[in-house]
Each structure stands twice: as structure tokens, then as C-alpha cells.
């Protein structure tokens, strides 16, 4: 039936149609064309179920893939149906319906003259939503894997003890309080420093908020040993906000090791898969840091014990070597000294004999020279009748000089005279 045939009242003005008649015609056409149950896919743009009557009101959103133009239509789940759908979806999907979900729904399309076009939802397929989320997660992980980012954090150089921690969390989150309590109350008395970088940890603003916190930490990276991204438990849908390519890439490429504790043990998010270490809860992150410090201390104690044992072994070996060297030296000295004593005695005897021979030789020489000196003594010659002739105090040797006053030295004295040639 065409819209014009639906008008049952005459227009109040020639060529004009009253609005209520247009609305009635639209309602009749829509009921005629779409009155039966329709299967539709859309994104939940908003969801409100906090009202006295228990109804659930939604805004559904979709985009034209060719033009990108948005389409928004209101939807309603009446209270009687909402209780069943809410319970079913939570049981099947492990999470409640929330803003941002892609859904496959069944319902009837209606047009109300006052409220306009809306969809009365009678069923929502949980498997479709889970499949879309899983597909989106798989696409993100495949892209991160292709770009070599999945294992990048695992290769980050971390200090042996992580004591200076940059924490990304909500200050009011119970998980953050549990983390601080566990860390500060550790049984070993280790001193940890932790600085909170506040972030929104659920909803549409999660990604931008966490990225802003990472950027702030990056400016002070030299002040920290690691980053702890912690949130704690909650609805599974709350964790979907962490499954973005941008967040995964930024965490994977961050220069500090990133520890995650943003869900329960059954939960897996993109940050968990790219992190340096994935822990199941904020408390588990604190326990990881404490156990790491305890393991390092134990390793140091073991190293100190090994060094002490090695030193004791080395000292004992050195003492044994010194004792053996001492015994060897003593043995060699015992054999060496007698030989050297014998050599010294023999050398003394040879020196003594050589000295005696030299003394005897020198004595003989002295005796010979003494005898010669005696033979050459002038007094001996004088006693034999010879005389020494002096002139002017000089002994005369040339007869040609013998003239004038002379002195004759004889054995018994001297005589003076004047010598004249005949």
C-alpha cells in the first residue's frame, strides 16, 4: 500500500498533509513491510537499563562501508524480555551487554507517532558477539605478529631486581590497593618505590588514557625499572577495551619491561600477550616483584657461599703448596749446604796453599834482594880498602874531574885534600 492511500482525512489546506496523517501512514507502511521479526547486525552505541520499570533502552549504530555515513536507530528491550536476554547473554558470553559491542539481534521494527522509529528487540545472539570480538582480537594479534612485536618485550633488558615501579591504574581500584599492600608488606622488608600514573581502566576512554600514562612514563623512563599495568577483576566486557592494536604496539615497543595484571587468570588481553611478564592479578604482580628480589638475594647468598668455599679450598691448596715447597727447599738446602761447605773448605785450603806459596816465593825474592843489597853496600867496599871521592858534595865517576879540593870517604872516616895532576 502506498503512503498516499493511507490518508483518510482531507487535508486542511489544498496540497498539504497533516503530520499525524504522515506518521500514521509511515506506521502502517512500516508495520506492513517490517512487522515480522527481523534479523539485524549493529553496534551498541549506548545502553541504559537503570530505570524503575526495568526496561532497557539502546541506541544502535551502523556505518555504510562505502560512504562511512552513520545510521542510528533507537531500540527497546521490554523488562520482561530484558531479564531473560541479560541473563542468557551473561551466561553464554561471560559478560553483560555493553556499549561498543557488535550484536546480532532479532526484533520487530515499529514507528510511533510520538517517539518515532524504533526496534523492539526480542533476542540477541551471544555467539555472534563473541565471534566478532574473537575475530577482531585475532586480526590485531596477527598484525602484531607480522610486525615482529609479539616477542619484543620478552627481549627487553631488565635489571636483576625491579624496585622502581611505574604503575598504571585507577587510584580507586581495589586491585591497585591490593598491589600496594602486598608490595609494602612483603615479609623480607624489601624497599620498593612505586609511582602511580592515573588512567581510566574501563570503557571507551581506556586506550587513550593508558597511552597518555605510557607517554608520561616515557619522559621519565630513567627513573623506573619497569611498568606495572594493573586493573584487577571485573566483567569480561570491561577488558575488551584493552584489545586494541594501538595499545598492543605501544606496550610492545616500550623501552621498559611491562608487567600486566589486568584480569583474572582466565582472561587474556592484547597487553597480556605482548607484555614482558603476564600475571593474573595485581597481587600476583606484586608477588612476582617480591619473589624476583628474593631469588636474586638467594642467588647472591649462594654466590657468596660458593666464593667462600672456593677461597677456603684455594687457601688450603695454597697452604699445601707452600708446605710442599718448604719441604722441597729444606731437602734441597740439606743436600746443597754440605756440598757448598765441602767446596768452601776446599776453596779455603786452596787459597791458604796459594797464599803460602806466594809468601814463600816473596820471602825468597826478599832474601835474594837483601843479599844483593848487602853485596852492594858501599861500606862493605870501603872495608875492603876502596874509597869514595867527592867533589863539591858530588860523587866523582870521571877521573878527568879529579882536581882541586876533594874529599875521600874511607871505611874508618874521611880525609880532605887537594888533588893536582903531575
Order of alpha helices (4+ residues) and beta strands (2+ residues): alpha-beta-beta-beta-alpha-beta-beta-alpha-beta-alpha-beta-alpha-beta-alpha-alpha-beta-alpha-beta-alpha-alpha-beta-beta-beta-beta
